[in-house]
Amino acid sequence: MASNRLFKTAITDDSSTAKEQLGVLRREYDSTNGFRVFKYVQASLTAAASNGRVLCWYNSIGTVATDDVSTTRAGLPAGVAIGTLTNGQYGWIQIGGYHSAIDTDGHDDVADGDTLIAQDTTDGVSGRVAFGTASTFKILGVATVDDVNADDTVAGLIDCTYGDTIQ
């Protein structure tokens, strides 16, 4: 089952002009990843964001996403890039559901069940809060496996939906 709305763009499109309404949500299902939620945004990036790069909100209305921790707060996770998203361009980011390769800070310490948060000192990666420990950050998601040490990624369930956007 795909979205019940027809979109002009593919999930991985990267465009110099807005092809969809900024902030619109897109819900999709496939048998590999289950239900996932995407949001159409403009990118404000330090470099092109590849699949799994952690993004936070640059503006207060959730239409511009950034990987630059110096211009936002780690407590405002937006989700992760999918495909490649270029600075200043428009495209989709994943804000909810399963993602197989969320970028980590490389400390190789994420365990299954840990809370994933946007790292507050390094651009575009997630940090972690140990399972059972309260986080002072809004969560990016929850790790569904131990991290893959050599890849500096972890699979997880993203939850950057801010309220009822997943209903």
N, C-alpha and C positions, 0 to 999 in steps of 0.2 A: 504494500500500500504506500503510495507516495503522497505528496501534498495534494490537497483538494483544490489548490489554486495553481494556475499555470504561471510559471515564472519565465522571464525573458532570458535569464542567465543560468548557466550551469553552476553548481556549488563551487567549483574551482576557478570560475572566471575572475579576471583582474582587469578592470577597465578604467580609463582616464576620465570617463564621465559616468554619472550615476545612471544605471539602467533599471534600477528598482527603486522603490520608495525607501529612503534611509530609515533604518530602524525596524523595517518589516521583519516578521518572524517566518520561518519556514520549518515545517516539521516533516521528517521523512523516516521511512522504515525500510530496512533491508534485513535479510535473514542472518547476515554476518554481524552487524553492529546493533541491531534492534532499533528502537526509536531514538532519533537524534533531533536536536533543535539547533537551528542556525539563525543568525541575524545579519542583515545587510548593513554594512558600515563603510565609513571612509577610514583609511589607514594613515596614521601619523607615526612613522617608524624610524628607527636608527639605521636600519638596513632592510632589504626585502625579507619578509617573514616567510619561512618555509613551514611545511606541515608540522604541527605540534608546538610551535612557538607560543609561549604564554603572553597574553595581552591583557591590558587593564584599560579602564575607561579614561579617555583624555578629557571628555566634556561631561557635564552633569546630566545630560539627557540620554546618554548611551547611544550615540550615533557615530562617534569617532573613537577608534581603538588605537592604543599605542603599546609598544614594547619598552619604551623609555621610562625607567623608574624615576628619573629625575623630574619628569613632567606630570606625574600622577602619584597615586598612593597604592601600595600593594594591597590595601584593603578594599580596592575597587576592581576585582577581577572581572574581565569581560568574557574570557574563554580562551580558545586557541585558534591559531591560523590553520587553514586547511588549504592544500595546494600551495601556491605561492602568491603572496599579497605584497604589492610594491608600495613604497611610501607615496602618499598623496592620492593613491588609486582607490577605487571602490570595489568591494567584494564581500563574500560571505565569511563569517567566522563561526565556529561551533561554540554554542553556549550551554548545551545540555546533551547528556547521553554518553555512550561509550566512545572512547578514543584510544586507539592502540599504542600511541607513541607520543605522550606528552613530554616535552623537554624538561629535564631536571637540572639541578645545580651541579651535578657531577660528583656529589659526595658519596654516592652509592650506598645510601642508608635508608631508602624508602622501602617500607615493608607493606605487604598486603594489609589493607585496612587503615593505613595512615591517612591523615587528612592532608590533601595537597593545597598549598597556598601559593600565591604569586610571590616570588622572591623579592625582597625589598632592597637588595643591594646589587643585584646582577640583572641586566636587561633580558627579558624574554624567557625566563626559566622558572620552574616551580621549586619551592622548598617543601618542607614537610613538618607536620606536627605529629608526634607519635600517637598511635591509637590509644584512646582512653584519656588523652590530655586535652584540656580545653584550649582552643585557639583564640588569639586576640585579633585575628584577621578573619574576614569573610572567606569562606572556603572556595577554592577553585573546583575541588572535587575530592574524590576518595580513590586511593590506589586499589586496584583489583588484583594485583600481583606484586611480588617483590620487583624492584627496578632491575633493568638490564644493565649491568655494570659497564660493559664496553660501549654501549650506545648512549648512555646518559639520558635515557627515556624510561617512562613507565606507563603501563596501561592503566586507565582509570575511568571512573564515571564522573563526567563534568556536571557541575550544578551551579551555573552562573545565571540563573533564570530570573532572579529578583521578583519573587512573588508568584502571581498566577499565570505567567507566560507559558507554562508547560501544560496547563489544563485544556 
